[in-house]
Structures are given as C-alpha cells and as structure tokens.
Amino acid sequence: MILVNPRRTVVVNFDGLSLLAVEAVHDDRIAVVHRDRILAATRVTEQHGVTVGMRSAEARARFPDLELRERDGYREEQWLSRLQRMFDDVSPHFRRNGHTLTAPLGPITRYFTTETRALAAIDAIGVSLVQTYPQLTVELGVADSLFAASVAAPLGRRVPSGESAQFVGGLSVGTLLPSPMAVLLREVGLERVLDFQNLEPAVVAARFGGVGLHWHRLCRLEVDLSVVDDASAEIAMCTAAAFDGDTIEQLSFRLMRSLEDLLSVAEEGGLVLVKACLTLVTTTGELTKVVEMLDGVGTMGLIARLRWFEEVSRPRRDPLIEVRIEPMQWSSPRRRQLTFDRQELKESAVLATLARLATFYGDDRVLVPTMQGGRSLRERGTWIPWSGRWPLSGVSADDPRAPWPGHLPGATPSLVYRYPQEVQLLDTTDTPVEVVGDGVMTQEPAFLVIGRNRLAVSSFFGPWVVIERWWERRRRRYVRLMVITPQGTKLIVRESRRWWLEGAFA
C-alpha cells in the first residue's frame, strides 16, 4: 500500500503479556520460556541475572530456584482480546496486530476534538491496566504510519506530524533492521537509518536485493505494513530472492510457502485477498509491476498469474534478483453455492481473463454486461467498464428510481435479442391473437410461429400493458406476454399490431 498521504496511527504495546498468561507476578521466581529461550521474566528473576533471550540452561545455572513455564499462546490471545474490549470504550477502530493494538488516530481525534485529548483517553486506560496488573507495561507509539508507530511504541515515543521519516532515520540500523540486514549495512559503513534512506533504490536493489529494497521503502515511508491478527502472519509482502540461474518456476516454488501462510491466516480471520501488486526486480534495479484484481483466488492462482506476468512483461531478459507479491486490499469472502459443474472455477477463469485484458488495454477499455434501470429488456441491459469485482451493477439497489415502474416482474430472461424477431401468436383456429383495452385478449393463444417453427403453447402468463410517456401525443404502448412452449419459455411483445420475440428463458 503506497503512502500517498501519511496516516496518523497509534500503536499500544503490551510488555509482560506472557507473564499475565501464565499467572505470574513480579514476586514469583518464574520465567516464561519459548523454544528454549527466556521470553519474559519477573522482577525477582531479573535481579538474579536472568535476562530475556537467555537460554534456559544458562538461566537455571544463574538462578537454581528458577521455575520455567512454557509460553501459553492461547491464554495470551484471550488476554489480548480482553484488553482490546477495554480500549473499545475509546474507539471501535482498534485492531490486533500481533501482540499490539493499533488504530488510525484520525477518527479518535475527531471524536475527542484534539489529538492530545485522544491520547489522554488512551493513556487513562493504560494506567488503570497497570494498576490492576502490575506485571503489565503499556506503552504508546504515535507516528504517520503503522511501521513508524510500531517502531515508536516500545520506545514510548509520540512523533509529531510530519517528522516520522526523520524519527526513523535517527535510529541505528541495529535497532531497527533485522540482524542480517544490519550487518550488511555496517559492512559498507552505514550506521544510521538516515544513511540507508538516502541511497537510490537502484543502488539498494543491486547491492542488497529485494529484501533490502523492501526495508528501504519501509524506512522511507513509501509503503506501510498490513494489519493482521496473528503474529505468525506479519508479512507485508511475500518475497523470494533469486540465486544464479534460478528460473521463474524455482522462484515461484520458494514463494509458495510464505504465500500459503499469509492466505491461511487471513482465511481464519474471515478475509480474502482481492487486490495485490506483483513485482519483478532485476539486477539493474528495474521494478516491473502490475496490480491484479483477484476476487479471492488461492495460492496456485496467484502463482499462475505471477508466471504469466513474468513471461509477457520483460522484453529485455535482465536476470531477476527477486519476485514479490504485495497484498493491497482485503475483503470479506463472498458466499458462493458450489455446483456439480464447478461453476466457481469457471467464474475464476473469467475473472483472470478480464484482469489480463485490463492489464493490456486498461480498465476503461474492458466492458462487461450489467443491468440498469429501464422498462424494456434492451434498456435494462448495458455495458460498463470492468471494475475488478463481480457481480457488477449499473444501478445501486438503494436507488429510489430502481426498479422502474412498468419493468418486467420476476426473473430476467437469460437470452435477450438485440434485434427482436417478428413472430405470430395464433389461437386454435389460426386466428391472430390481439390484446385490446387494458390487457384484454381477444382469444386464448394456442400456437407460437417463429419462422418455420410452429410451437404449441401449453400455458401463458400475462399480458402486461406498458404505456410510456402517456401525457404526450406520440406515446408508446406495448404489451408483454410470457408463453411456455416445448422449446422453453418465450417472452413476446405486442407493438404496432405485431408480435415480436424479445427474450427467452433457459
């Protein structure tokens, strides 16, 4: 997601949540361990030399009376949900992001009139939590993006508006960046994040690869993190770095694992990916991008689109150093009825085709059919630019003008003729059937003649009389009639003393 306009964000960081989950207080000789490393320790154990990150064997050697308790992730999630409900009293916009709570500051500020009052209300809840649970530490971070606010939260910093890039640039690379990335930067003499920000993107891509380019964009606040509800899925984008001679198939295989993790966690949260940016990074620093509308496709569908994009988008075959898939928009899943003929797979194929056509010709050049306001079937059917979502609608259901008076009731015919065909409607004596007055039929229809075909009418519905612009001398009057024949249900129209075949039901 490109940060065209900075968005003020507040992040609430909870330190000591692991102790709270295992019911440990600071007077206990307890430490929380995860994967043989100390994750959290009480104040008594810290006084005996036990620190976070220490191996459990070393911690026992320093403090023989130490009691180790395994991390309880389920209880931590329960406690975080309870804490979130308390912050919902200030704003309903708080969302869980790992073991923090995050919310856009704009709506909260509009309610409390100023940012100072909004932060004071959040601080008041944090103070009450610390008084109730002494093992818990609550810290606030405020900045112009989720990434900068997440960096500011453990430091307790509230960065003024417009100064988030300078705040991030003032940190050391070892404080902000992952250890492998920090080591590479220090090897070339870059100690501060500001020096890293000032590098050109082409230089970063050539020297540090796609991962370095991603961190470069984060530090410059050109992209932001995605809000997720699970720490294992804190993936802003899925990347795969290339080695010498790697093909797009090999890169796609390495990308598949992280992509499956991202989509599975989103699915558990009731979300599907509907928009993503596919990017190819070459050794020359060139970035080739395409934005795909997905409508909730799975991992294999995304990988297939990435391979297709790599095949058609690089006329110059510069070696790749990275491919990545960056989520841009999530949505609630649309409930679909599964059918025996796998209709959902056909629909996905149609959407993929429309997305490829829009890539080549533009969204405004790709037209799809939809329904709009109108009385006749030809008026109601129209063509509009494809917006990336299906089904489409030309008129909102909330529009007070829809449906129009005089429109066809019930289901819409599956086949509408662009040029209606003249037909004959006859009774049992081959006398033409007419409609007079306000819908009175002179005879009961028995046969429908379409060209050389004479079809028996087993039943009929109607007629429905429509009078358009009745207040003018040149008004239009026509009659609709639905007839059932051995070849299906037909919709015919009586106008200018003749019958016309307007549509057919499948």
KEKEKE-484176 format. One record per residue (C-alpha): residue number from 1; x, y, z. Coordinates in nm, 2 decimals, always signed. Layout:
N
<node NUM; <X; Y; Z>>
...
END
This chain:
506
<node 1; <+0.00; +0.00; +0.00>>
<node 2; <+0.17; +0.32; -0.11>>
<node 3; <+0.15; +0.60; +0.14>>
<node 4; <+0.04; +0.88; -0.08>>
<node 5; <-0.10; +1.07; +0.22>>
<node 6; <+0.06; +0.99; +0.57>>
<node 7; <-0.19; +0.84; +0.81>>
<node 8; <-0.16; +0.91; +1.18>>
<node 9; <-0.16; +0.58; +1.37>>
<node 10; <-0.14; +0.49; +1.74>>
<node 11; <+0.01; +0.16; +1.85>>
<node 12; <-0.04; +0.02; +2.20>>
<node 13; <+0.24; -0.21; +2.30>>
<node 14; <+0.19; -0.46; +2.59>>
<node 15; <+0.51; -0.58; +2.77>>
<node 16; <+0.45; -0.86; +3.02>>
<node 17; <+0.16; -1.03; +2.84>>
<node 18; <+0.34; -1.36; +2.86>>
<node 19; <+0.37; -1.33; +3.24>>
<node 20; <+0.00; -1.24; +3.26>>
<node 21; <-0.09; -1.55; +3.06>>
<node 22; <+0.09; -1.79; +3.30>>
<node 23; <-0.04; -1.60; +3.61>>
<node 24; <+0.30; -1.49; +3.73>>
<node 25; <+0.36; -1.18; +3.93>>
<node 26; <+0.69; -0.99; +3.99>>
<node 27; <+0.74; -1.16; +4.34>>
<node 28; <+0.74; -1.51; +4.18>>
<node 29; <+1.06; -1.68; +4.08>>
<node 30; <+0.92; -1.76; +3.74>>
<node 31; <+1.03; -1.71; +3.38>>
<node 32; <+0.84; -1.78; +3.06>>
<node 33; <+1.03; -1.99; +2.81>>
<node 34; <+0.97; -2.05; +2.44>>
<node 35; <+1.19; -2.26; +2.21>>
<node 36; <+1.45; -2.30; +2.49>>
<node 37; <+1.48; -1.92; +2.52>>
<node 38; <+1.37; -1.69; +2.80>>
<node 39; <+1.07; -1.49; +2.67>>
<node 40; <+0.98; -1.30; +2.98>>
<node 41; <+1.10; -1.28; +3.34>>
<node 42; <+0.96; -1.14; +3.67>>
<node 43; <+1.15; -0.87; +3.86>>
<node 44; <+1.29; -1.11; +4.11>>
<node 45; <+1.44; -1.34; +3.85>>
<node 46; <+1.59; -1.04; +3.66>>
<node 47; <+1.76; -0.93; +3.99>>
<node 48; <+1.93; -1.28; +3.99>>
<node 49; <+2.08; -1.22; +3.64>>
<node 50; <+1.81; -1.38; +3.42>>
<node 51; <+1.75; -1.18; +3.10>>
<node 52; <+1.52; -1.21; +2.80>>
<node 53; <+1.68; -1.41; +2.52>>
<node 54; <+1.90; -1.62; +2.75>>
<node 55; <+1.90; -2.00; +2.71>>
<node 56; <+1.70; -2.19; +2.97>>
<node 57; <+2.01; -2.39; +3.09>>
<node 58; <+2.21; -2.07; +3.14>>
<node 59; <+1.92; -1.91; +3.33>>
<node 60; <+1.90; -2.22; +3.57>>
<node 61; <+2.27; -2.20; +3.62>>
<node 62; <+2.24; -1.84; +3.73>>
<node 63; <+1.93; -1.89; +3.94>>
<node 64; <+1.88; -2.25; +4.06>>
<node 65; <+1.54; -2.18; +4.22>>
<node 66; <+1.41; -2.06; +3.89>>
<node 67; <+1.08; -2.21; +3.77>>
<node 68; <+1.03; -2.22; +3.40>>
<node 69; <+0.69; -2.21; +3.25>>
<node 70; <+0.62; -2.27; +2.88>>
<node 71; <+0.46; -1.99; +2.69>>
<node 72; <+0.08; -2.02; +2.67>>
<node 73; <-0.02; -1.87; +2.33>>
<node 74; <-0.39; -1.94; +2.37>>
<node 75; <-0.41; -1.76; +2.70>>
<node 76; <-0.22; -1.47; +2.56>>
<node 77; <-0.48; -1.43; +2.28>>
<node 78; <-0.76; -1.45; +2.54>>
<node 79; <-0.59; -1.17; +2.74>>
<node 80; <-0.53; -0.96; +2.43>>
<node 81; <-0.90; -0.99; +2.33>>
<node 82; <-1.00; -0.88; +2.69>>
<node 83; <-0.76; -0.58; +2.67>>
<node 84; <-0.90; -0.49; +2.32>>
<node 85; <-1.25; -0.47; +2.46>>
<node 86; <-1.14; -0.22; +2.72>>
<node 87; <-0.98; +0.00; +2.45>>
<node 88; <-1.31; -0.03; +2.25>>
<node 89; <-1.46; +0.21; +2.51>>
<node 90; <-1.23; +0.48; +2.35>>
<node 91; <-1.27; +0.38; +1.98>>
<node 92; <-1.41; +0.08; +1.79>>
<node 93; <-1.12; +0.11; +1.54>>
<node 94; <-0.86; -0.08; +1.75>>
<node 95; <-0.73; -0.40; +1.58>>
<node 96; <-0.49; -0.66; +1.70>>
<node 97; <-0.16; -0.67; +1.52>>
<node 98; <+0.05; -0.95; +1.68>>
<node 99; <+0.07; -0.86; +2.05>>
<node 100; <-0.02; -0.50; +2.00>>
<node 101; <-0.33; -0.29; +1.93>>
<node 102; <-0.33; -0.05; +1.65>>
<node 103; <-0.59; +0.21; +1.54>>
<node 104; <-0.60; +0.51; +1.30>>
<node 105; <-0.58; +0.83; +1.51>>
<node 106; <-0.79; +1.04; +1.28>>
<node 107; <-1.14; +0.91; +1.38>>
<node 108; <-1.04; +0.92; +1.75>>
<node 109; <-0.92; +1.27; +1.72>>
<node 110; <-1.24; +1.39; +1.55>>
<node 111; <-1.44; +1.24; +1.84>>
<node 112; <-1.22; +1.40; +2.12>>
<node 113; <-1.16; +1.72; +1.91>>
<node 114; <-0.78; +1.72; +1.96>>
<node 115; <-0.50; +1.46; +1.94>>
<node 116; <-0.39; +1.54; +2.29>>
<node 117; <-0.73; +1.46; +2.44>>
<node 118; <-0.75; +1.14; +2.24>>
<node 119; <-0.41; +1.02; +2.36>>
<node 120; <-0.50; +1.12; +2.72>>
<node 121; <-0.81; +0.89; +2.70>>
<node 122; <-0.59; +0.60; +2.58>>
<node 123; <-0.33; +0.67; +2.85>>
<node 124; <-0.60; +0.66; +3.11>>
<node 125; <-0.70; +0.31; +3.02>>
<node 126; <-0.33; +0.21; +3.01>>
<node 127; <-0.27; +0.35; +3.37>>
<node 128; <-0.57; +0.16; +3.50>>
<node 129; <-0.45; -0.16; +3.35>>
<node 130; <-0.10; -0.12; +3.50>>
<node 131; <-0.26; -0.06; +3.84>>
<node 132; <-0.47; -0.37; +3.81>>
<node 133; <-0.20; -0.59; +3.66>>
<node 134; <+0.15; -0.48; +3.79>>
<node 135; <+0.33; -0.73; +3.57>>
<node 136; <+0.19; -0.55; +3.26>>
<node 137; <+0.36; -0.25; +3.10>>
<node 138; <+0.16; -0.04; +2.85>>
<node 139; <+0.34; +0.19; +2.60>>
<node 140; <+0.20; +0.41; +2.33>>
<node 141; <+0.36; +0.49; +1.99>>
<node 142; <+0.22; +0.76; +1.76>>
<node 143; <+0.36; +0.83; +1.41>>
<node 144; <+0.25; +0.89; +1.05>>
<node 145; <+0.24; +0.52; +0.95>>
<node 146; <+0.19; +0.18; +1.11>>
<node 147; <+0.55; +0.10; +1.06>>
<node 148; <+0.68; +0.41; +1.23>>
<node 149; <+0.43; +0.39; +1.51>>
<node 150; <+0.53; +0.02; +1.57>>
<node 151; <+0.89; +0.14; +1.60>>
<node 152; <+0.79; +0.42; +1.83>>
<node 153; <+0.57; +0.21; +2.06>>
<node 154; <+0.85; +0.01; +2.25>>
<node 155; <+1.03; +0.34; +2.29>>
<node 156; <+0.72; +0.52; +2.42>>
<node 157; <+0.77; +0.79; +2.15>>
<node 158; <+0.49; +1.02; +2.01>>
<node 159; <+0.63; +1.16; +1.69>>
<node 160; <+0.48; +1.49; +1.58>>
<node 161; <+0.30; +1.50; +1.25>>
<node 162; <+0.54; +1.52; +0.95>>
<node 163; <+0.85; +1.41; +1.14>>
<node 164; <+0.81; +1.03; +1.12>>
<node 165; <+1.08; +0.99; +0.85>>
<node 166; <+1.33; +1.19; +1.05>>
<node 167; <+1.24; +0.99; +1.36>>
<node 168; <+1.31; +0.66; +1.18>>
<node 169; <+1.62; +0.80; +1.02>>
<node 170; <+1.77; +0.89; +1.36>>
<node 171; <+1.78; +0.53; +1.48>>
<node 172; <+2.07; +0.30; +1.43>>
<node 173; <+2.04; +0.01; +1.18>>
<node 174; <+2.10; -0.24; +1.46>>
<node 175; <+1.80; -0.11; +1.65>>
<node 176; <+1.55; -0.11; +1.36>>
<node 177; <+1.66; -0.36; +1.10>>
<node 178; <+1.69; -0.74; +1.12>>
<node 179; <+2.04; -0.86; +1.22>>
<node 180; <+2.15; -0.99; +0.87>>
<node 181; <+2.04; -0.67; +0.71>>
<node 182; <+2.21; -0.46; +0.97>>
<node 183; <+2.54; -0.65; +0.93>>
<node 184; <+2.54; -0.59; +0.55>>
<node 185; <+2.48; -0.21; +0.60>>
<node 186; <+2.75; -0.18; +0.86>>
<node 187; <+2.99; -0.36; +0.62>>
<node 188; <+2.96; -0.07; +0.38>>
<node 189; <+2.98; +0.19; +0.66>>
<node 190; <+2.61; +0.27; +0.71>>
<node 191; <+2.54; +0.30; +1.08>>
<node 192; <+2.23; +0.52; +1.08>>
<node 193; <+1.90; +0.45; +0.91>>
<node 194; <+1.92; +0.80; +0.76>>
<node 195; <+2.22; +0.70; +0.55>>
<node 196; <+2.02; +0.40; +0.43>>
<node 197; <+1.72; +0.62; +0.34>>
<node 198; <+1.94; +0.85; +0.13>>
<node 199; <+2.05; +0.56; -0.10>>
<node 200; <+1.90; +0.54; -0.45>>
<node 201; <+1.65; +0.25; -0.50>>
<node 202; <+1.85; +0.11; -0.79>>
<node 203; <+2.17; +0.10; -0.57>>
<node 204; <+1.98; -0.08; -0.29>>
<node 205; <+1.83; -0.33; -0.54>>
<node 206; <+2.17; -0.41; -0.69>>
<node 207; <+2.36; -0.43; -0.36>>
<node 208; <+2.11; -0.57; -0.11>>
<node 209; <+1.85; -0.74; -0.33>>
<node 210; <+1.47; -0.74; -0.29>>
<node 211; <+1.47; -0.78; +0.09>>
<node 212; <+1.69; -0.47; +0.12>>
<node 213; <+1.47; -0.28; -0.12>>
<node 214; <+1.16; -0.37; +0.08>>
<node 215; <+1.32; -0.23; +0.40>>
<node 216; <+1.44; +0.07; +0.21>>
<node 217; <+1.08; +0.15; +0.11>>
<node 218; <+0.96; +0.10; +0.47>>
<node 219; <+1.22; +0.33; +0.62>>
<node 220; <+1.14; +0.60; +0.37>>
<node 221; <+0.76; +0.55; +0.45>>
<node 222; <+0.69; +0.47; +0.08>>
<node 223; <+0.50; +0.16; +0.19>>
<node 224; <+0.33; +0.05; +0.51>>
<node 225; <+0.27; -0.27; +0.70>>
<node 226; <-0.05; -0.46; +0.68>>
<node 227; <-0.26; -0.50; +0.99>>
<node 228; <-0.30; -0.87; +1.08>>
<node 229; <-0.44; -1.06; +1.38>>
<node 230; <-0.17; -1.32; +1.42>>
<node 231; <+0.20; -1.27; +1.49>>
<node 232; <+0.30; -1.56; +1.26>>
<node 233; <+0.14; -1.37; +0.96>>
<node 234; <+0.31; -1.04; +1.00>>
<node 235; <+0.40; -1.04; +0.63>>
<node 236; <+0.38; -0.71; +0.45>>
<node 237; <+0.46; -0.88; +0.12>>
<node 238; <+0.58; -1.23; +0.01>>
<node 239; <+0.92; -1.23; -0.14>>
<node 240; <+1.16; -1.48; -0.30>>
<node 241; <+1.52; -1.39; -0.37>>
<node 242; <+1.69; -1.53; -0.68>>
<node 243; <+2.02; -1.72; -0.70>>
<node 244; <+2.23; -1.77; -1.00>>
<node 245; <+2.04; -1.94; -1.28>>
<node 246; <+1.71; -1.95; -1.10>>
<node 247; <+1.40; -1.98; -1.32>>
<node 248; <+1.06; -1.83; -1.25>>
<node 249; <+0.94; -2.17; -1.16>>
<node 250; <+1.20; -2.21; -0.89>>
<node 251; <+1.13; -1.87; -0.76>>
<node 252; <+0.76; -1.94; -0.75>>
<node 253; <+0.82; -2.26; -0.56>>
<node 254; <+1.01; -2.08; -0.29>>
<node 255; <+0.74; -1.81; -0.27>>
<node 256; <+0.46; -2.06; -0.23>>
<node 257; <+0.53; -2.13; +0.15>>
<node 258; <+0.50; -1.77; +0.27>>
<node 259; <+0.21; -1.70; +0.05>>
<node 260; <+0.02; -2.00; +0.18>>
<node 261; <+0.09; -1.89; +0.54>>
<node 262; <-0.04; -1.54; +0.46>>
<node 263; <-0.36; -1.66; +0.29>>
<node 264; <-0.44; -1.92; +0.55>>
<node 265; <-0.42; -1.68; +0.84>>
<node 266; <-0.63; -1.43; +0.65>>
<node 267; <-0.89; -1.70; +0.58>>
<node 268; <-0.91; -1.78; +0.95>>
<node 269; <-0.99; -1.42; +1.01>>
<node 270; <-1.27; -1.42; +0.76>>
<node 271; <-1.07; -1.23; +0.49>>
<node 272; <-0.98; -1.30; +0.12>>
<node 273; <-0.73; -1.12; -0.09>>
<node 274; <-0.90; -0.92; -0.37>>
<node 275; <-0.61; -0.69; -0.49>>
<node 276; <-0.23; -0.75; -0.50>>
<node 277; <+0.07; -0.60; -0.66>>
<node 278; <+0.31; -0.84; -0.85>>
<node 279; <+0.66; -0.70; -0.88>>
<node 280; <+0.97; -0.82; -1.06>>
<node 281; <+1.31; -0.68; -0.96>>
<node 282; <+1.61; -0.72; -1.20>>
<node 283; <+1.98; -0.68; -1.14>>
<node 284; <+1.97; -0.33; -1.30>>
<node 285; <+1.73; -0.22; -1.02>>
<node 286; <+1.44; -0.20; -1.26>>
<node 287; <+1.10; -0.27; -1.10>>
<node 288; <+0.82; -0.40; -1.32>>
<node 289; <+0.48; -0.40; -1.15>>
<node 290; <+0.12; -0.50; -1.22>>
<node 291; <-0.19; -0.47; -1.00>>
<node 292; <-0.41; -0.77; -1.02>>
<node 293; <-0.78; -0.79; -0.91>>
<node 294; <-0.81; -1.14; -0.77>>
<node 295; <-1.16; -1.19; -0.62>>
<node 296; <-1.02; -1.43; -0.36>>
<node 297; <-0.81; -1.67; -0.57>>
<node 298; <-0.58; -1.91; -0.39>>
<node 299; <-0.21; -1.97; -0.38>>
<node 300; <-0.19; -2.16; -0.71>>
<node 301; <-0.39; -1.89; -0.89>>
<node 302; <-0.16; -1.62; -0.76>>
<node 303; <+0.15; -1.82; -0.87>>
<node 304; <+0.00; -1.88; -1.21>>
<node 305; <-0.06; -1.51; -1.26>>
<node 306; <+0.30; -1.43; -1.15>>
<node 307; <+0.44; -1.67; -1.41>>
<node 308; <+0.22; -1.53; -1.68>>
<node 309; <+0.33; -1.17; -1.58>>
<node 310; <+0.70; -1.27; -1.59>>
<node 311; <+0.65; -1.42; -1.93>>
<node 312; <+0.48; -1.13; -2.10>>
<node 313; <+0.62; -0.82; -1.92>>
<node 314; <+1.00; -0.84; -1.97>>
<node 315; <+1.11; -0.78; -2.33>>
<node 316; <+1.46; -0.74; -2.21>>
<node 317; <+1.56; -1.06; -2.03>>
<node 318; <+1.76; -0.90; -1.75>>
<node 319; <+1.84; -1.15; -1.47>>
<node 320; <+1.59; -1.14; -1.18>>
<node 321; <+1.71; -1.09; -0.83>>
<node 322; <+1.36; -1.10; -0.66>>
<node 323; <+0.99; -1.16; -0.72>>
<node 324; <+0.73; -1.05; -0.47>>
<node 325; <+0.35; -1.04; -0.42>>
<node 326; <+0.23; -0.75; -0.21>>
<node 327; <-0.13; -0.76; -0.07>>
<node 328; <-0.31; -0.43; -0.13>>
<node 329; <-0.67; -0.49; -0.04>>
<node 330; <-0.87; -0.75; +0.17>>
<node 331; <-1.24; -0.82; +0.17>>
<node 332; <-1.49; -1.04; +0.34>>
<node 333; <-1.54; -1.36; +0.14>>
<node 334; <-1.85; -1.38; -0.09>>
<node 335; <-2.06; -1.68; -0.01>>
<node 336; <-2.09; -1.90; -0.32>>
<node 337; <-2.30; -2.20; -0.38>>
<node 338; <-2.08; -2.49; -0.51>>
<node 339; <-2.22; -2.67; -0.81>>
<node 340; <-2.15; -3.01; -0.97>>
<node 341; <-2.02; -2.85; -1.29>>
<node 342; <-1.76; -2.65; -1.09>>
<node 343; <-1.92; -2.31; -1.18>>
<node 344; <-1.69; -2.14; -0.93>>
<node 345; <-1.38; -2.25; -1.13>>
<node 346; <-1.54; -2.11; -1.45>>
<node 347; <-1.61; -1.78; -1.28>>
<node 348; <-1.25; -1.76; -1.15>>
<node 349; <-1.12; -1.82; -1.51>>
<node 350; <-1.34; -1.54; -1.64>>
<node 351; <-1.21; -1.30; -1.38>>
<node 352; <-0.85; -1.39; -1.46>>
<node 353; <-0.91; -1.33; -1.83>>
<node 354; <-1.07; -0.99; -1.76>>
<node 355; <-0.77; -0.90; -1.54>>
<node 356; <-0.52; -0.98; -1.81>>
<node 357; <-0.72; -0.78; -2.07>>
<node 358; <-0.73; -0.48; -1.84>>
<node 359; <-0.36; -0.51; -1.79>>
<node 360; <-0.30; -0.47; -2.17>>
<node 361; <-0.58; -0.23; -2.27>>
<node 362; <-0.68; -0.05; -1.94>>
<node 363; <-0.99; -0.09; -1.72>>
<node 364; <-1.19; +0.17; -1.92>>
<node 365; <-1.14; -0.04; -2.25>>
<node 366; <-1.27; -0.36; -2.10>>
<node 367; <-1.66; -0.36; -2.09>>
<node 368; <-1.88; -0.62; -1.92>>
<node 369; <-2.26; -0.65; -1.93>>
<node 370; <-2.48; -0.54; -1.64>>
<node 371; <-2.83; -0.45; -1.56>>
<node 372; <-2.96; -0.09; -1.51>>
<node 373; <-3.28; +0.10; -1.47>>
<node 374; <-3.53; +0.07; -1.75>>
<node 375; <-3.86; -0.09; -1.87>>
<node 376; <-3.77; -0.29; -2.18>>
<node 377; <-3.50; -0.56; -2.17>>
<node 378; <-3.28; -0.38; -2.42>>
<node 379; <-3.29; -0.07; -2.20>>
<node 380; <-3.20; -0.26; -1.88>>
<node 381; <-2.90; -0.43; -2.03>>
<node 382; <-2.59; -0.21; -2.08>>
<node 383; <-2.21; -0.23; -2.09>>
<node 384; <-1.99; -0.07; -1.83>>
<node 385; <-1.62; -0.06; -1.76>>
<node 386; <-1.49; -0.36; -1.56>>
<node 387; <-1.41; -0.25; -1.20>>
<node 388; <-1.24; -0.57; -1.09>>
<node 389; <-1.53; -0.71; -0.89>>
<node 390; <-1.81; -0.94; -0.99>>
<node 391; <-2.11; -0.93; -1.00>>
<node 392; <-2.14; -0.57; -1.12>>
<node 393; <-2.44; -0.34; -1.11>>
<node 394; <-2.51; -0.03; -1.32>>
<node 395; <-2.77; +0.10; -1.07>>
<node 396; <-2.75; +0.07; -0.69>>
<node 397; <-3.01; -0.13; -0.52>>
<node 398; <-3.07; +0.17; -0.29>>
<node 399; <-3.15; +0.40; -0.58>>
<node 400; <-3.51; +0.51; -0.54>>
<node 401; <-3.56; +0.51; -0.92>>
<node 402; <-3.49; +0.13; -0.94>>
<node 403; <-3.68; -0.08; -1.03>>
<node 404; <-3.86; +0.14; -1.28>>
<node 405; <-4.24; +0.13; -1.29>>
<node 406; <-4.36; -0.10; -1.57>>
<node 407; <-4.05; -0.32; -1.56>>
<node 408; <-4.08; -0.69; -1.62>>
<node 409; <-4.16; -0.87; -1.29>>
<node 410; <-3.98; -1.18; -1.17>>
<node 411; <-3.67; -1.33; -1.32>>
<node 412; <-3.49; -1.17; -1.62>>
<node 413; <-3.47; -1.38; -1.94>>
<node 414; <-3.13; -1.54; -1.99>>
<node 415; <-3.13; -1.46; -2.37>>
<node 416; <-3.23; -1.11; -2.49>>
<node 417; <-3.23; -1.05; -2.87>>
<node 418; <-3.06; -0.74; -2.98>>
<node 419; <-3.29; -0.72; -3.28>>
<node 420; <-3.63; -0.86; -3.19>>
<node 421; <-3.77; -1.12; -3.44>>
<node 422; <-4.13; -1.09; -3.57>>
<node 423; <-4.35; -1.39; -3.47>>
<node 424; <-4.71; -1.49; -3.49>>
<node 425; <-4.94; -1.58; -3.20>>
<node 426; <-5.24; -1.78; -3.31>>
<node 427; <-5.54; -1.95; -3.15>>
<node 428; <-5.68; -2.30; -3.22>>
<node 429; <-5.84; -2.18; -3.55>>
<node 430; <-5.52; -2.00; -3.66>>
<node 431; <-5.67; -1.66; -3.59>>
<node 432; <-5.42; -1.40; -3.48>>
<node 433; <-5.44; -1.32; -3.11>>
<node 434; <-5.47; -0.95; -3.02>>
<node 435; <-5.47; -0.75; -2.70>>
<node 436; <-5.72; -0.47; -2.66>>
<node 437; <-5.81; -0.22; -2.38>>
<node 438; <-5.61; -0.25; -2.06>>
<node 439; <-5.49; -0.61; -2.13>>
<node 440; <-5.79; -0.80; -2.26>>
<node 441; <-5.70; -1.08; -2.50>>
<node 442; <-5.94; -1.15; -2.79>>
<node 443; <-5.86; -1.52; -2.80>>
<node 444; <-5.65; -1.77; -2.59>>
<node 445; <-5.32; -1.84; -2.76>>
<node 446; <-5.26; -2.19; -2.88>>
<node 447; <-4.96; -2.17; -3.12>>
<node 448; <-4.65; -1.96; -3.15>>
<node 449; <-4.50; -1.94; -3.50>>
<node 450; <-4.13; -1.85; -3.51>>
<node 451; <-4.01; -1.85; -3.87>>
<node 452; <-4.09; -2.20; -4.00>>
<node 453; <-4.13; -2.35; -3.65>>
<node 454; <-4.49; -2.39; -3.52>>
<node 455; <-4.47; -2.44; -3.14>>
<node 456; <-4.77; -2.54; -2.93>>
<node 457; <-4.84; -2.31; -2.63>>
<node 458; <-4.91; -2.51; -2.32>>
<node 459; <-4.95; -2.22; -2.08>>
<node 460; <-4.91; -1.84; -2.07>>
<node 461; <-4.87; -1.56; -1.82>>
<node 462; <-4.99; -1.20; -1.87>>
<node 463; <-5.04; -0.99; -2.05>>
<node 464; <-4.87; -0.68; -1.90>>
<node 465; <-4.95; -0.35; -2.06>>
<node 466; <-4.69; -0.07; -2.06>>
<node 467; <-4.77; +0.29; -2.16>>
<node 468; <-4.47; +0.52; -2.18>>
<node 469; <-4.50; +0.90; -2.19>>
<node 470; <-4.88; +0.88; -2.18>>
<node 471; <-4.90; +1.26; -2.14>>
<node 472; <-4.77; +1.32; -2.50>>
<node 473; <-4.94; +1.27; -2.83>>
<node 474; <-4.67; +1.03; -2.95>>
<node 475; <-4.69; +0.79; -2.67>>
<node 476; <-4.56; +0.43; -2.68>>
<node 477; <-4.79; +0.14; -2.58>>
<node 478; <-4.68; -0.22; -2.59>>
<node 479; <-4.79; -0.55; -2.42>>
<node 480; <-4.57; -0.83; -2.28>>
<node 481; <-4.68; -1.19; -2.27>>
<node 482; <-4.49; -1.49; -2.15>>
<node 483; <-4.57; -1.83; -2.32>>
<node 484; <-4.45; -2.18; -2.24>>
<node 485; <-4.36; -2.40; -2.54>>
<node 486; <-4.18; -2.73; -2.59>>
<node 487; <-3.86; -2.52; -2.67>>
<node 488; <-3.88; -2.33; -2.35>>
<node 489; <-4.04; -2.02; -2.21>>
<node 490; <-4.05; -1.72; -2.45>>
<node 491; <-4.11; -1.36; -2.38>>
<node 492; <-4.30; -1.18; -2.67>>
<node 493; <-4.41; -0.82; -2.71>>
<node 494; <-4.71; -0.68; -2.89>>
<node 495; <-4.64; -0.35; -3.05>>
<node 496; <-4.76; -0.17; -3.37>>
<node 497; <-5.02; -0.45; -3.42>>
<node 498; <-4.74; -0.72; -3.45>>
<node 499; <-4.59; -0.97; -3.21>>
<node 500; <-4.21; -0.97; -3.15>>
<node 501; <-3.98; -1.22; -2.98>>
<node 502; <-3.79; -1.02; -2.72>>
<node 503; <-3.63; -1.28; -2.50>>
<node 504; <-3.61; -1.65; -2.39>>
<node 505; <-3.57; -1.82; -2.06>>
<node 506; <-3.32; -2.11; -2.03>>
END
